[in-house]
Amino acid sequence: MASLPFEINFAENEKVDKELVIKVALLHDTIEDTGVTFEELKNKFGVKVAQGVLALTKNETLAKEEQMPECLERILKLNCKEVALVKLADRCFNTRCVVPSWTKEKQEFYKRESQLICDNLGNFCEPLKNKILENIK
């Protein structure tokens, strides 16, 4: 298998379905960013992958500040360590550096969201949680 990004390598020592982690990681923004539907993902990749991607998809009909808490509720309800790892790894990757074009308010909002992710999902992978917290200091 090819080398995985640093963030997903945190799962290397975890007792998880690594194939599920990789599939969900690769597809995690598919519903949110493309015209691909849950049904299409389910037919092509199976129900577990489709459910994982759906759990990670923000509900853009909600107010911005409600989207992440609602997404985290769905991830916790799914109770799938693999999906939680993908969320943590994605946020870890996205907190590696400050986006210069973001306003101070947007940066602070993103830090608060990152803390919320750690508070809700951090128990699924302490090393990823700790890396996120280090990144947002």
Salt bridges, closest charged atoms under 4 A:
GLU14 OE1 - LYS81 NZ 2.53
GLU19 OE2 - LYS23 NZ 2.86
ASP29 OD2 - HIS28 NE2 3.18
GLU32 OE2 - LYS58 NZ 3.65
GLU39 OE1 - LYS42 NZ 3.49
GLU70 OE2 - ARG74 NE 2.84
ASP90 OD1 - HIS28 NE2 3.37
GLU108 OE2 - LYS111 NZ 3.92
GLU113 OE1 - ARG91 NH2 3.03
GLU126 OE1 - LYS129 NZ 3.48
GLU134 OE2 - LYS131 NZ 3.31
